[in-house]
């Protein structure tokens, strides 16, 4: 009992590229959130809140 699979390599490459772009987008936004959290923490430490 055998199974045959086929893959459109061009389509797979496009999907991988889009996923890589999404990963970069998410990473950039997480970095921005981290920066904002650190800013808020610094503000709270300065004002003694």
C-alpha positions in Angstrom: 0.0 0.0 0.0 1.8 3.1 -1.2 0.9 6.8 -1.1 2.0 9.4 -3.6 2.5 13.0 -2.7 3.3 15.9 -4.8 4.4 19.4 -3.8 4.4 22.6 -5.8 7.8 23.9 -4.8 7.1 27.4 -6.0 4.0 27.6 -3.9 5.8 26.1 -0.9 8.6 28.7 -1.3 6.0 31.4 -1.3 4.4 30.1 1.9 7.8 29.8 3.6 8.6 33.4 2.6 5.3 34.7 3.9 5.7 32.8 7.2 9.2 34.2 7.5 7.8 37.7 6.9 5.1 37.1 9.5 7.7 35.9 12.0 9.7 39.1 11.5 6.6 41.2 11.9 5.7 39.5 15.1 9.3 39.8 16.5 9.4 43.5 15.7 6.2 44.1 17.5 7.2 42.1 20.5 10.4 44.2 20.6 8.3 47.4 20.5 6.1 46.1 23.4 9.2 45.2 25.4 10.6 48.7 24.9 7.3 50.3 26.0 7.1 48.1 29.1 10.6 49.1 30.0 9.7 52.8 29.5 6.6 52.4 31.7 8.7 50.6 34.4 11.3 53.4 34.3 8.6 56.1 34.6 7.0 54.3 37.6 10.3 53.9 39.3 11.1 57.6 38.8 7.8 58.8 40.2 7.7 56.4 43.0 4.3 55.0 42.0 
